[in-house]
Amino acid sequence: MMKKRLVTILNGDTFNGDKLATTDRAYLKRWADNCADDPIWEEIVADARTHGLWPPKTIHSTVIYYALQARKIAESVKPGDDPILRERQKQRAELLALAEKADDLARYFQEAEKYSGIAMFFQRFLVLPVQPEQDAVPRIELPFRRVQQLRELHEREAKLLRQRAGRVPKPTTFISRKKGKRHITAFIHLMTNYLVEICGKQHRRAVALLANMAFNALIGDEDVRNSLRPSSKNGRRRGIRAFRAKKSS
């Protein structure tokens, strides 16, 4: 079943909404030709069904999608950079910047409440849904109510944007101090976490097979075990960290 799914993907131009790059195709082709018939994949599918968090019909595609993502991320950590952390920092900064702009607008409309001319301008040209309580508001007060609504809207908007931004993001991709195999180690950590997410087990043998296909390297189960072993007290406390990728369809 895994080989059939790999072949189907290779026969198309995109997978899960993303265009297949040449390196993606080469990776999937090695997988299809060399180890797609290994029973380990159906073991993973069986474990995933028991785990019960993923739709049974998407499990093969999910494993493939995660394997592609793990290789891409692993390649990008070669210089020692965490691309996921960088992207999360960027997204948070953008949300906080938008929150500041919403605050600016709220302050503007708070000031506008003092001036009837500005209030009348927004009353005339900006249509907002009429609130039930407005029926009891004298007509002369409506212009000021309009700018008050705008102020309240942007105050709420700023609060929600900051809530969406959340806390300062922490590193999620394991980056080894050993430069030569940094990408392989990162891949092992990522793919191990993905499989734990999918089926509740590490499946080190499957991780080793995927690492071999991803980097044309000779990696065994023991190499995976050694890569996952924390090298410091902090590492032992933290355990393995990974980001949650989107579900495959």
C-alpha positions in Angstrom: 0.0 0.0 0.0 2.9 2.4 0.8 4.5 1.8 -2.6 1.2 2.3 -4.4 0.8 5.7 -2.6 4.3 6.7 -3.4 3.9 5.9 -7.1 0.7 7.8 -7.2 2.3 10.9 -5.8 5.3 10.6 -8.1 2.9 10.5 -11.1 1.6 13.9 -10.1 3.0 17.4 -10.0 1.9 18.3 -6.5 1.3 16.6 -3.1 -0.9 17.9 -0.3 -1.1 21.3 -2.0 2.7 21.7 -2.5 4.6 21.4 -5.7 7.0 18.5 -5.7 10.6 19.7 -6.1 13.2 17.7 -7.9 14.8 16.8 -4.5 11.4 15.6 -3.2 10.9 13.4 -6.2 14.4 11.9 -5.9 13.7 11.2 -2.2 10.3 9.5 -2.9 11.7 7.6 -5.8 14.5 6.1 -3.6 11.9 5.2 -1.0 9.6 3.6 -3.6 12.4 1.6 -5.2 14.3 0.5 -2.1 12.1 0.0 1.0 8.4 0.8 0.2 7.6 -2.9 0.4 9.1 -3.2 3.9 6.4 -4.4 6.4 7.4 -1.6 8.8 5.0 0.8 7.1 2.0 -1.4 7.6 3.0 -1.8 11.3 3.0 2.0 11.5 -0.4 2.2 9.9 -1.7 -0.5 12.3 -0.3 1.4 15.3 -1.7 4.7 14.0 -5.2 3.2 13.7 -4.9 1.9 17.3 -3.7 5.3 18.4 -6.8 6.8 16.9 -5.8 10.4 16.3 -5.6 10.3 12.5 -8.2 9.2 9.8 -7.2 5.7 8.8 -7.3 6.5 5.0 -4.8 9.3 5.3 -2.1 7.6 7.4 0.2 6.6 4.4 0.0 10.1 3.0 0.6 11.6 6.4 3.8 9.6 6.9 5.0 10.7 3.4 4.2 14.3 4.0 6.0 14.4 7.4 9.0 12.6 5.8 9.2 15.3 3.1 8.9 18.1 5.7 11.5 16.6 8.0 14.0 16.4 5.1 13.4 20.0 4.1 13.7 21.3 7.6 16.8 19.1 8.3 18.6 20.5 5.2 17.9 24.1 6.4 19.5 23.6 9.8 23.0 22.8 8.4 24.2 26.4 9.2 22.9 26.0 12.8 19.7 28.0 12.2 16.2 26.9 13.5 13.9 27.7 10.6 10.7 26.9 12.5 11.7 29.2 15.4 12.6 32.0 12.9 9.2 31.6 11.2 7.3 31.7 14.5 9.2 34.7 15.6 8.4 36.5 12.3 4.7 35.6 12.6 4.6 36.8 16.2 6.3 40.1 15.4 3.8 40.7 12.6 0.8 40.1 14.9 2.2 42.4 17.6 2.9 45.1 14.9 -0.8 44.8 13.8 -1.9 45.1 17.4 0.1 48.3 17.7 -1.7 49.7 14.7 -5.0 48.7 16.1 -4.1 50.6 19.3 -3.2 53.6 17.1 -6.7 53.5 15.5 -8.4 53.1 18.9 -6.5 56.2 20.2 -7.5 58.1 17.1 -11.2 57.4 17.5 -11.0 58.1 21.2 -9.7 61.5 20.3 -12.3 61.9 17.6 -15.1 61.5 20.1 -14.3 65.0 21.3 -15.1 66.6 17.9 -18.6 66.7 16.4 -17.3 67.3 12.9 -15.2 64.2 12.8 -18.0 62.2 14.4 -20.5 63.4 11.8 -18.1 62.5 9.0 -18.0 58.8 10.1 -21.7 58.8 10.8 -22.4 59.9 7.2 -19.9 57.8 5.3 -19.4 54.6 7.4 -22.2 52.2 7.8 -22.0 49.8 10.8 -24.6 47.3 11.9 -27.2 49.0 14.1 -27.1 47.7 17.7 -30.5 47.2 19.5 -29.6 49.7 22.2 -29.3 52.4 19.5 -33.1 52.5 19.2 -33.2 54.3 22.6 -30.3 56.7 21.7 -31.3 60.2 20.7 -30.4 61.0 17.1 -28.1 63.8 18.0 -25.9 61.3 20.0 -25.5 58.8 17.1 -22.4 60.4 15.5 -20.5 60.1 18.8 -21.8 56.5 19.2 -20.4 55.7 15.8 -16.8 56.7 16.7 -17.2 55.0 20.1 -18.0 51.8 18.3 -14.9 52.1 16.2 -12.7 52.7 19.2 -14.2 49.7 21.0 -13.7 47.6 17.8 -10.0 48.4 17.5 -9.4 47.9 21.2 -10.9 44.5 21.0 -8.9 43.8 17.8 -5.6 44.7 19.5 -6.4 42.4 22.4 -7.2 39.5 20.1 -4.1 40.0 18.0 -1.9 39.9 21.1 -3.7 36.9 22.3 -3.1 35.2 18.9 0.6 36.2 19.1 1.0 34.3 22.3 4.2 33.9 24.3 7.7 34.3 23.0 8.4 31.1 20.9 11.0 28.6 22.0 13.4 26.5 19.9 11.7 23.4 18.5 14.2 21.9 16.1 17.1 19.9 17.5 20.3 21.4 16.3 23.4 19.3 17.0 26.8 20.9 17.8 28.3 18.4 15.4 28.2 20.2 12.1 28.9 17.3 9.7 25.8 15.3 10.7 23.7 18.1 12.0 21.0 17.7 9.3 20.8 14.0 9.8 20.4 14.4 13.6 17.7 17.0 13.1 15.9 14.7 10.7 16.0 11.8 13.2 14.5 13.9 15.9 11.8 15.4 13.7 10.8 12.1 12.1 10.8 10.3 15.5 8.5 13.0 16.9 6.2 12.8 13.9 5.8 9.0 14.2 5.1 9.4 17.9 2.4 11.9 17.0 1.0 9.7 14.4 1.1 6.3 16.0 2.4 6.7 19.6 5.7 4.9 18.9 9.2 6.0 17.8 9.7 3.2 15.3 13.4 3.7 15.1 13.9 1.3 12.2 11.5 3.3 10.0 13.3 6.5 11.0 16.6 4.9 10.0 15.2 3.8 6.6 13.8 7.2 5.9 17.1 8.9 6.9 19.0 6.6 4.5 16.6 7.5 1.7 16.7 11.2 2.5 20.5 11.6 2.6 21.9 8.5 0.8 23.6 7.6 4.1 24.1 4.4 6.0 22.1 4.8 9.2 21.0 2.0 11.4 18.7 1.6 14.4 21.6 2.1 16.8 22.5 5.4 15.1 19.0 6.6 15.6 19.0 5.5 19.3 22.3 7.3 19.9 21.1 10.5 18.1 18.0 10.6 20.3 20.0 10.1 23.5 20.1 13.5 25.4 23.7 14.8 25.7 23.1 17.1 28.7 21.0 17.3 31.9 18.9 20.0 30.2 18.4 17.8 27.2 17.2 14.9 29.4 14.7 17.2 31.2 13.4 18.7 27.9 13.3 15.5 25.9 12.8 15.7 22.2 11.0 18.7 20.7 9.3 19.1 17.3 6.8 21.3 15.6 3.3 20.1 14.7 2.9 20.0 10.9 -0.4 20.3 9.1 -2.5 17.2 8.6 -2.2 15.4 5.3 -5.3 14.8 3.2 
